[in-house]
Amino acid sequence: MSELTGKVALVTGGSRGIGAAIARRLADAGAAVALTYAQSKDQAQAVADQIELEGGRAVIIHADLTDPTTAAAAVDETVKALGRLDILVNNAGFLAYGPIGETTLEDLDRVLAVDVKAIYLAAQAASRHLGEGGRIINIGSCFTGRVPGENFVLQAMAKTALIGLTKGLARELGPRGITATTVDPGPIDTDMNPADGDSGDFQRNLTALGRFGEAEDIAAAVAYLAGPGGRYITGTSLAVDGGYTV
Protein backbone atom coordinates (compact mmCIF):
# COMPACT_ATOMS: atom_id res chain seq x y z
CA MET A 1 0.00 0.00 0.00
CA SER A 2 1.31 3.47 -0.87
CA GLU A 3 -1.72 5.75 -1.07
CA LEU A 4 -0.28 8.02 1.61
CA THR A 5 3.33 8.17 0.44
CA GLY A 6 4.74 11.62 1.15
CA LYS A 7 2.05 12.41 3.71
CA VAL A 8 2.58 13.10 7.41
CA ALA A 9 0.08 12.00 10.06
CA LEU A 10 -0.28 12.77 13.75
CA VAL A 11 -2.15 10.21 15.85
CA THR A 12 -2.91 11.21 19.43
CA GLY A 13 -2.95 8.39 21.96
CA GLY A 14 -0.97 6.20 19.60
CA SER A 15 0.88 4.05 22.11
CA ARG A 16 -1.66 1.23 22.38
CA GLY A 17 -5.02 -0.13 21.31
CA ILE A 18 -6.89 1.67 18.58
CA GLY A 19 -4.33 4.47 18.35
CA ALA A 20 -1.42 2.09 17.81
CA ALA A 21 -3.37 0.21 15.15
CA ILE A 22 -4.14 3.47 13.35
CA ALA A 23 -0.50 4.58 13.47
CA ARG A 24 0.67 1.26 12.03
CA ARG A 25 -1.99 1.25 9.30
CA LEU A 26 -1.21 4.79 8.16
CA ALA A 27 2.48 3.93 8.11
CA ASP A 28 1.73 0.81 6.04
CA ALA A 29 -0.02 3.11 3.57
CA GLY A 30 3.16 5.17 3.24
CA ALA A 31 2.69 8.04 5.70
CA ALA A 32 5.32 9.23 8.13
CA VAL A 33 3.67 9.11 11.55
CA ALA A 34 3.97 11.01 14.80
CA LEU A 35 2.18 9.46 17.76
CA THR A 36 1.58 10.90 21.17
CA TYR A 37 1.61 9.23 24.55
CA ALA A 38 0.78 10.42 28.05
CA GLN A 39 2.50 7.82 30.25
CA SER A 40 3.40 4.76 28.18
CA LYS A 41 6.63 5.95 26.59
CA ASP A 42 8.00 2.43 26.20
CA GLN A 43 4.82 1.27 24.45
CA ALA A 44 4.86 4.28 22.16
CA GLN A 45 8.50 3.65 21.30
CA ALA A 46 7.70 0.01 20.56
CA VAL A 47 5.04 1.08 18.05
CA ALA A 48 7.46 3.52 16.44
CA ASP A 49 10.23 0.90 16.34
CA GLN A 50 7.93 -1.57 14.63
CA ILE A 51 6.97 1.01 12.01
CA GLU A 52 10.61 1.80 11.30
CA LEU A 53 11.55 -1.88 11.25
CA GLU A 54 9.02 -2.30 8.45
CA GLY A 55 10.53 0.57 6.48
CA GLY A 56 8.42 3.46 7.70
CA ARG A 57 9.20 6.61 9.61
CA ALA A 58 7.82 7.40 13.06
CA VAL A 59 8.43 9.72 15.99
CA ILE A 60 6.89 9.77 19.46
CA ILE A 61 5.74 12.91 21.27
CA HIS A 62 4.83 13.27 24.92
CA ALA A 63 1.46 14.98 25.36
CA ASP A 64 -0.62 14.56 28.50
CA LEU A 65 -3.93 15.85 27.18
CA THR A 66 -5.37 16.43 30.64
CA ASP A 67 -3.53 19.69 29.88
CA PRO A 68 -5.25 20.34 26.55
CA THR A 69 -2.68 22.92 25.47
CA THR A 70 -0.26 20.05 24.86
CA ALA A 71 -2.39 19.04 21.86
CA ALA A 72 -1.43 22.16 19.92
CA ALA A 73 2.19 21.72 20.97
CA ALA A 74 2.11 18.16 19.59
CA VAL A 75 0.92 19.48 16.23
CA ASP A 76 3.75 22.00 16.10
CA GLU A 77 6.29 19.39 17.17
CA THR A 78 5.08 17.04 14.43
CA VAL A 79 5.64 19.72 11.80
CA LYS A 80 9.06 20.49 13.24
CA ALA A 81 10.11 16.82 13.28
CA LEU A 82 8.55 15.63 10.02
CA GLY A 83 8.35 18.80 7.97
CA ARG A 84 4.60 19.10 7.43
CA LEU A 85 1.18 17.83 8.49
CA ASP A 86 -1.46 16.28 6.25
CA ILE A 87 -3.56 14.08 8.54
CA LEU A 88 -4.63 14.68 12.14
CA VAL A 89 -6.24 11.75 13.95
CA ASN A 90 -7.68 12.77 17.32
CA ASN A 91 -7.78 9.36 18.98
CA ALA A 92 -6.77 9.99 22.59
CA GLY A 93 -9.68 9.92 25.01
CA PHE A 94 -10.62 9.46 28.63
CA LEU A 95 -13.05 6.66 29.49
CA ALA A 96 -15.66 8.13 31.81
CA TYR A 97 -17.95 5.66 33.55
CA GLY A 98 -20.22 5.99 36.56
CA PRO A 99 -23.57 7.32 37.78
CA ILE A 100 -24.17 11.04 37.42
CA GLY A 101 -24.82 11.35 41.14
CA GLU A 102 -21.24 10.30 41.85
CA THR A 103 -19.61 12.41 39.14
CA THR A 104 -17.17 14.95 40.53
CA LEU A 105 -16.17 18.29 39.08
CA GLU A 106 -12.71 16.80 38.56
CA ASP A 107 -14.24 13.98 36.47
CA LEU A 108 -16.14 16.49 34.36
CA ASP A 109 -13.12 18.73 33.85
CA ARG A 110 -10.90 15.81 32.86
CA VAL A 111 -13.36 14.46 30.30
CA LEU A 112 -13.89 17.88 28.76
CA ALA A 113 -10.14 18.57 28.73
CA VAL A 114 -9.18 15.37 26.92
CA ASP A 115 -12.25 14.58 24.82
CA VAL A 116 -13.29 18.08 23.78
CA LYS A 117 -10.81 20.88 24.48
CA ALA A 118 -7.69 18.99 23.37
CA ILE A 119 -9.38 17.94 20.13
CA TYR A 120 -10.52 21.49 19.42
CA LEU A 121 -7.05 22.89 20.11
CA ALA A 122 -5.34 20.22 18.02
CA ALA A 123 -7.67 20.94 15.12
CA GLN A 124 -7.12 24.66 15.53
CA ALA A 125 -3.35 24.21 15.42
CA ALA A 126 -3.55 21.74 12.54
CA SER A 127 -5.66 24.17 10.49
CA ARG A 128 -2.62 26.42 10.27
CA HIS A 129 -0.58 23.68 8.60
CA LEU A 130 -3.01 21.56 6.58
CA GLY A 131 -3.28 22.20 2.88
CA GLU A 132 -5.40 20.94 0.01
CA GLY A 133 -6.30 17.32 0.68
CA GLY A 134 -5.76 17.64 4.43
CA ARG A 135 -7.73 15.44 6.79
CA ILE A 136 -8.98 15.79 10.34
CA ILE A 137 -10.39 12.51 11.67
CA ASN A 138 -11.90 12.39 15.15
CA ILE A 139 -12.45 9.11 16.97
CA GLY A 140 -15.87 9.26 18.60
CA SER A 141 -18.07 6.56 20.07
CA CYS A 142 -21.16 4.50 19.37
CA PHE A 143 -22.68 6.28 22.38
CA THR A 144 -23.44 9.22 20.12
CA GLY A 145 -26.16 7.11 18.48
CA ARG A 146 -27.30 4.88 21.30
CA VAL A 147 -26.82 4.87 25.07
CA PRO A 148 -27.86 1.36 26.15
CA GLY A 149 -27.69 1.72 29.90
CA GLU A 150 -26.76 3.77 32.91
CA ASN A 151 -23.42 5.32 33.86
CA PHE A 152 -22.44 6.74 30.45
CA VAL A 153 -23.60 10.35 30.75
CA LEU A 154 -20.13 11.90 30.61
CA GLN A 155 -18.96 9.64 27.80
CA ALA A 156 -22.04 10.24 25.66
CA MET A 157 -21.90 13.99 26.26
CA ALA A 158 -18.25 14.40 25.37
CA LYS A 159 -18.31 12.20 22.28
CA THR A 160 -21.51 13.80 21.00
CA ALA A 161 -19.74 17.16 21.15
CA LEU A 162 -17.43 15.85 18.43
CA ILE A 163 -20.35 15.71 16.00
CA GLY A 164 -20.87 19.46 16.17
CA LEU A 165 -17.13 20.12 16.15
CA THR A 166 -16.64 17.93 13.09
CA LYS A 167 -19.49 19.57 11.18
CA GLY A 168 -18.19 23.02 12.02
CA LEU A 169 -14.67 22.12 10.92
CA ALA A 170 -15.97 20.60 7.69
CA ARG A 171 -17.87 23.76 6.80
CA GLU A 172 -15.07 26.14 7.71
CA LEU A 173 -12.16 24.20 6.22
CA GLY A 174 -13.95 22.75 3.20
CA PRO A 175 -13.17 25.73 0.93
CA ARG A 176 -9.48 24.95 1.50
CA GLY A 177 -9.96 21.32 0.40
CA ILE A 178 -9.67 19.95 3.95
CA THR A 179 -12.12 17.32 5.18
CA ALA A 180 -13.28 16.61 8.73
CA THR A 181 -14.93 13.35 9.74
CA THR A 182 -15.66 11.25 12.79
CA VAL A 183 -15.28 7.49 13.20
CA ASP A 184 -17.56 6.03 15.86
CA PRO A 185 -16.30 2.66 17.17
CA GLY A 186 -18.58 0.12 18.79
CA PRO A 187 -17.28 -2.54 21.19
CA ILE A 188 -13.61 -3.00 20.26
CA ASP A 189 -11.41 -5.63 21.89
CA THR A 190 -8.60 -3.67 23.57
CA ASP A 191 -6.92 -3.69 26.96
CA MET A 192 -9.28 -0.88 28.00
CA ASN A 193 -12.37 -2.86 26.97
CA PRO A 194 -11.47 -6.56 26.61
CA ALA A 195 -13.91 -8.86 24.87
CA ASP A 196 -13.57 -11.32 27.75
CA GLY A 197 -14.27 -8.65 30.38
CA ASP A 198 -17.19 -8.52 32.77
CA SER A 199 -19.41 -6.64 30.30
CA GLY A 200 -18.33 -8.61 27.24
CA ASP A 201 -21.52 -10.60 26.78
CA PHE A 202 -23.68 -7.53 27.37
CA GLN A 203 -21.82 -5.55 24.69
CA ARG A 204 -21.82 -8.43 22.19
CA ASN A 205 -25.57 -8.80 22.52
CA LEU A 206 -26.05 -5.14 21.56
CA THR A 207 -24.43 -5.63 18.15
CA ALA A 208 -26.03 -7.05 15.03
CA LEU A 209 -22.94 -9.18 14.38
CA GLY A 210 -22.85 -10.52 17.92
CA ARG A 211 -19.15 -9.94 18.47
CA PHE A 212 -16.49 -7.39 19.32
CA GLY A 213 -14.51 -5.66 16.62
CA GLU A 214 -10.74 -5.34 16.51
CA ALA A 215 -8.58 -2.22 16.63
CA GLU A 216 -7.59 -2.91 13.03
CA ASP A 217 -11.23 -2.44 11.98
CA ILE A 218 -11.11 1.15 13.16
CA ALA A 219 -7.67 1.64 11.63
CA ALA A 220 -8.94 0.46 8.26
CA ALA A 221 -11.76 3.01 8.33
CA VAL A 222 -9.35 5.80 9.27
CA ALA A 223 -6.95 4.82 6.50
CA TYR A 224 -9.79 4.90 3.98
CA LEU A 225 -10.89 8.36 5.08
CA ALA A 226 -7.29 9.58 5.08
CA GLY A 227 -6.67 8.29 1.57
CA PRO A 228 -8.07 9.09 -1.89
CA GLY A 229 -11.31 7.27 -1.08
CA GLY A 230 -12.14 9.87 1.55
CA ARG A 231 -11.68 12.96 -0.57
CA TYR A 232 -15.43 13.65 -0.94
CA ILE A 233 -16.47 12.60 2.58
CA THR A 234 -16.71 15.38 5.12
CA GLY A 235 -18.85 16.64 7.98
CA THR A 236 -20.19 13.18 8.75
CA SER A 237 -19.71 10.24 11.08
CA LEU A 238 -18.84 6.68 10.10
CA ALA A 239 -20.10 4.01 12.50
CA VAL A 240 -17.74 1.06 12.77
CA ASP A 241 -19.74 -0.76 15.41
CA GLY A 242 -20.87 -4.16 14.18
CA GLY A 243 -24.45 -2.93 14.03
CA TYR A 244 -24.51 -1.53 17.57
CA THR A 245 -26.69 1.37 16.51
CA VAL A 246 -29.06 -0.62 14.25
DRENTIGU-662872 format. One record per residue (C-alpha): residue number from 1; x, y, z; residue in three letters. Coordinates in nm, 3 decimals, padded with zeros to 5 digits. Layout:
NUM;X;Y;Z;ALA
...
***
This chain:
1;00.000;00.000;00.000;MET
2;00.131;00.347;-00.087;SER
3;-00.172;00.575;-00.107;GLU
4;-00.028;00.802;00.161;LEU
5;00.333;00.817;00.044;THR
6;00.474;01.162;00.115;GLY
7;00.205;01.241;00.371;LYS
8;00.258;01.310;00.741;VAL
9;00.008;01.200;01.006;ALA
10;-00.028;01.277;01.375;LEU
11;-00.215;01.021;01.585;VAL
12;-00.291;01.121;01.943;THR
13;-00.295;00.839;02.196;GLY
14;-00.097;00.620;01.960;GLY
15;00.088;00.405;02.211;SER
16;-00.166;00.123;02.238;ARG
17;-00.502;-00.013;02.131;GLY
18;-00.689;00.167;01.858;ILE
19;-00.433;00.447;01.835;GLY
20;-00.142;00.209;01.781;ALA
21;-00.337;00.021;01.515;ALA
22;-00.414;00.347;01.335;ILE
23;-00.050;00.458;01.347;ALA
24;00.067;00.126;01.203;ARG
25;-00.199;00.125;00.930;ARG
26;-00.121;00.479;00.816;LEU
27;00.248;00.393;00.811;ALA
28;00.173;00.081;00.604;ASP
29;-00.002;00.311;00.357;ALA
30;00.316;00.517;00.324;GLY
31;00.269;00.804;00.570;ALA
32;00.532;00.923;00.813;ALA
33;00.367;00.911;01.155;VAL
34;00.397;01.101;01.480;ALA
35;00.218;00.946;01.776;LEU
36;00.158;01.090;02.117;THR
37;00.161;00.923;02.455;TYR
38;00.078;01.042;02.805;ALA
39;00.250;00.782;03.025;GLN
40;00.340;00.476;02.818;SER
41;00.663;00.595;02.659;LYS
42;00.800;00.243;02.620;ASP
43;00.482;00.127;02.445;GLN
44;00.486;00.428;02.216;ALA
45;00.850;00.365;02.130;GLN
46;00.770;00.001;02.056;ALA
47;00.504;00.108;01.805;VAL
48;00.746;00.352;01.644;ALA
49;01.023;00.090;01.634;ASP
50;00.793;-00.157;01.463;GLN
51;00.697;00.101;01.201;ILE
52;01.061;00.180;01.130;GLU
53;01.155;-00.188;01.125;LEU
54;00.902;-00.230;00.845;GLU
55;01.053;00.057;00.648;GLY
56;00.842;00.346;00.770;GLY
57;00.920;00.661;00.961;ARG
58;00.782;00.740;01.306;ALA
59;00.843;00.972;01.599;VAL
60;00.689;00.977;01.946;ILE
61;00.574;01.291;02.127;ILE
62;00.483;01.327;02.492;HIS
63;00.146;01.498;02.536;ALA
64;-00.062;01.456;02.850;ASP
65;-00.393;01.585;02.718;LEU
66;-00.537;01.643;03.064;THR
67;-00.353;01.969;02.988;ASP
68;-00.525;02.034;02.655;PRO
69;-00.268;02.292;02.547;THR
70;-00.026;02.005;02.486;THR
71;-00.239;01.904;02.186;ALA
72;-00.143;02.216;01.992;ALA
73;00.219;02.172;02.097;ALA
74;00.211;01.816;01.959;ALA
75;00.092;01.948;01.623;VAL
76;00.375;02.200;01.610;ASP
77;00.629;01.939;01.717;GLU
78;00.508;01.704;01.443;THR
79;00.564;01.972;01.180;VAL
80;00.906;02.049;01.324;LYS
81;01.011;01.682;01.328;ALA
82;00.855;01.563;01.002;LEU
83;00.835;01.880;00.797;GLY
84;00.460;01.910;00.743;ARG
85;00.118;01.783;00.849;LEU
86;-00.146;01.628;00.625;ASP
87;-00.356;01.408;00.854;ILE
88;-00.463;01.468;01.214;LEU
89;-00.624;01.175;01.395;VAL
90;-00.768;01.277;01.732;ASN
91;-00.778;00.936;01.898;ASN
92;-00.677;00.999;02.259;ALA
93;-00.968;00.992;02.501;GLY
94;-01.062;00.946;02.863;PHE
95;-01.305;00.666;02.949;LEU
96;-01.566;00.813;03.181;ALA
97;-01.795;00.566;03.355;TYR
98;-02.022;00.599;03.656;GLY
99;-02.357;00.732;03.778;PRO
100;-02.417;01.104;03.742;ILE
101;-02.482;01.135;04.114;GLY
102;-02.124;01.030;04.185;GLU
103;-01.961;01.241;03.914;THR
104;-01.717;01.495;04.053;THR
105;-01.617;01.829;03.908;LEU
106;-01.271;01.680;03.856;GLU
107;-01.424;01.398;03.647;ASP
108;-01.614;01.649;03.436;LEU
109;-01.312;01.873;03.385;ASP
110;-01.090;01.581;03.286;ARG
111;-01.336;01.446;03.030;VAL
112;-01.389;01.788;02.876;LEU
113;-01.014;01.857;02.873;ALA
114;-00.918;01.537;02.692;VAL
115;-01.225;01.458;02.482;ASP
116;-01.329;01.808;02.378;VAL
117;-01.081;02.088;02.448;LYS
118;-00.769;01.899;02.337;ALA
119;-00.938;01.794;02.013;ILE
120;-01.052;02.149;01.942;TYR
121;-00.705;02.289;02.011;LEU
122;-00.534;02.022;01.802;ALA
123;-00.767;02.094;01.512;ALA
124;-00.712;02.466;01.553;GLN
125;-00.335;02.421;01.542;ALA
126;-00.355;02.174;01.254;ALA
127;-00.566;02.417;01.049;SER
128;-00.262;02.642;01.027;ARG
129;-00.058;02.368;00.860;HIS
130;-00.301;02.156;00.658;LEU
131;-00.328;02.220;00.288;GLY
132;-00.540;02.094;00.001;GLU
133;-00.630;01.732;00.068;GLY
134;-00.576;01.764;00.443;GLY
135;-00.773;01.544;00.679;ARG
136;-00.898;01.579;01.034;ILE
137;-01.039;01.251;01.167;ILE
138;-01.190;01.239;01.515;ASN
139;-01.245;00.911;01.697;ILE
140;-01.587;00.926;01.860;GLY
141;-01.807;00.656;02.007;SER
142;-02.116;00.450;01.937;CYS
143;-02.268;00.628;02.238;PHE
144;-02.344;00.922;02.012;THR
145;-02.616;00.711;01.848;GLY
146;-02.730;00.488;02.130;ARG
147;-02.682;00.487;02.507;VAL
148;-02.786;00.136;02.615;PRO
149;-02.769;00.172;02.990;GLY
150;-02.676;00.377;03.291;GLU
151;-02.342;00.532;03.386;ASN
152;-02.244;00.674;03.045;PHE
153;-02.360;01.035;03.075;VAL
154;-02.013;01.190;03.061;LEU
155;-01.896;00.964;02.780;GLN
156;-02.204;01.024;02.566;ALA
157;-02.190;01.399;02.626;MET
158;-01.825;01.440;02.537;ALA
159;-01.831;01.220;02.228;LYS
160;-02.151;01.380;02.100;THR
161;-01.974;01.716;02.115;ALA
162;-01.743;01.585;01.843;LEU
163;-02.035;01.571;01.600;ILE
164;-02.087;01.946;01.617;GLY
165;-01.713;02.012;01.615;LEU
166;-01.664;01.793;01.309;THR
167;-01.949;01.957;01.118;LYS
168;-01.819;02.302;01.202;GLY
169;-01.467;02.212;01.092;LEU
170;-01.597;02.060;00.769;ALA
171;-01.787;02.376;00.680;ARG
172;-01.507;02.614;00.771;GLU
173;-01.216;02.420;00.622;LEU
174;-01.395;02.275;00.320;GLY
175;-01.317;02.573;00.093;PRO
176;-00.948;02.495;00.150;ARG
177;-00.996;02.132;00.040;GLY
178;-00.967;01.995;00.395;ILE
179;-01.212;01.732;00.518;THR
180;-01.328;01.661;00.873;ALA
181;-01.493;01.335;00.974;THR
182;-01.566;01.125;01.279;THR
183;-01.528;00.749;01.320;VAL
184;-01.756;00.603;01.586;ASP
185;-01.630;00.266;01.717;PRO
186;-01.858;00.012;01.879;GLY
187;-01.728;-00.254;02.119;PRO
188;-01.361;-00.300;02.026;ILE
189;-01.141;-00.563;02.189;ASP
190;-00.860;-00.367;02.357;THR
191;-00.692;-00.369;02.696;ASP
192;-00.928;-00.088;02.800;MET
193;-01.237;-00.286;02.697;ASN
194;-01.147;-00.656;02.661;PRO
195;-01.391;-00.886;02.487;ALA
196;-01.357;-01.132;02.775;ASP
197;-01.427;-00.865;03.038;GLY
198;-01.719;-00.852;03.277;ASP
199;-01.941;-00.664;03.030;SER
200;-01.833;-00.861;02.724;GLY
201;-02.152;-01.060;02.678;ASP
202;-02.368;-00.753;02.737;PHE
203;-02.182;-00.555;02.469;GLN
204;-02.182;-00.843;02.219;ARG
205;-02.557;-00.880;02.252;ASN
206;-02.605;-00.514;02.156;LEU
207;-02.443;-00.563;01.815;THR
208;-02.603;-00.705;01.503;ALA
209;-02.294;-00.918;01.438;LEU
210;-02.285;-01.052;01.792;GLY
211;-01.915;-00.994;01.847;ARG
212;-01.649;-00.739;01.932;PHE
213;-01.451;-00.566;01.662;GLY
214;-01.074;-00.534;01.651;GLU
215;-00.858;-00.222;01.663;ALA
216;-00.759;-00.291;01.303;GLU
217;-01.123;-00.244;01.198;ASP
218;-01.111;00.115;01.316;ILE
219;-00.767;00.164;01.163;ALA
220;-00.894;00.046;00.826;ALA
221;-01.176;00.301;00.833;ALA
222;-00.935;00.580;00.927;VAL
223;-00.695;00.482;00.650;ALA
224;-00.979;00.490;00.398;TYR
225;-01.089;00.836;00.508;LEU
226;-00.729;00.958;00.508;ALA
227;-00.667;00.829;00.157;GLY
228;-00.807;00.909;-00.189;PRO
229;-01.131;00.727;-00.108;GLY
230;-01.214;00.987;00.155;GLY
231;-01.168;01.296;-00.057;ARG
232;-01.543;01.365;-00.094;TYR
233;-01.647;01.260;00.258;ILE
234;-01.671;01.538;00.512;THR
235;-01.885;01.664;00.798;GLY
236;-02.019;01.318;00.875;THR
237;-01.971;01.024;01.108;SER
238;-01.884;00.668;01.010;LEU
239;-02.010;00.401;01.250;ALA
240;-01.774;00.106;01.277;VAL
241;-01.974;-00.076;01.541;ASP
242;-02.087;-00.416;01.418;GLY
243;-02.445;-00.293;01.403;GLY
244;-02.451;-00.153;01.757;TYR
245;-02.669;00.137;01.651;THR
246;-02.906;-00.062;01.425;VAL
***
